[in-house]
């Protein structure tokens, strides 16, 4: 599960407050950054790495395990 709240918190600490700013900082299209920022889509692969680097967290930390996944 994608942790959008963590993304927003980390982004705010870096001065990133809008999807357009995230797009510029992470080298993404505005549409892709908007989907990630709003939770319409989760970052995958190289997008996750770029987003994580732009906001100063690890790509793995963007995802949280649900209780079902943790029990498996």
N, C-alpha and C positions, 0 to 999 in steps of 0.2 A: 504494500500500500504506500502511496506517495504522500509525503509529509509536506503539504503546502504551507502550513503554519511555520515550520522551520525555515523553509525557503524565504518567506516574507520577513521573518525576524532577522535572518542572516543578511538578506539584501538591504534591509533598513540600516543595519550597522555599517554597510558599505556605501550608504547614500543612494541606493537604488530603490526608487519608490513607485515606478511605473513599469509596465511591460515594455514600453519603448526603450527605457533606460536599460532594462535587462537585455533586450535584443542587441543594443549597441555594445554593452560590456561583454556579452557572451558570444558575439559574432553570429547571432541567429537572425532569421527573418522576423519581422514584427509579428506576423501571424503565428509563428511557432512560439515565440516568447509569450504572446497573449494566451495561447492555449495552456502553456505550462503555468503561467502566473495565475490564471483563473481556475485551474484545476480541470479544464475540459480534457486535457491530455497530460500524461506524465512524461517527463523527459526519459528518453531511452538512449543507451549507447553513448555516442559521442556528444549528443545534446546534453545528457546528464553530466558528463565530464566538464563540458564548457560552462554550464550553469553553476555547477559546484565550484569551479575555479573562480568564476566571476564574483560569487558571494562569499567565498572563503571557507567552504566546508568540503567534506569529502563527498564524493558521488554516492557512496553507500549510505551516508547519513540522510540522504533525501528520501529514503524508503524506511518505513516502519513495518514490523511484522505484526500481523493481526494475531489474535489469540488462537485462531484455528491453525495458522501457519506455524506458530511457536510450538503447538502441541504435536505437530506432525513429525 
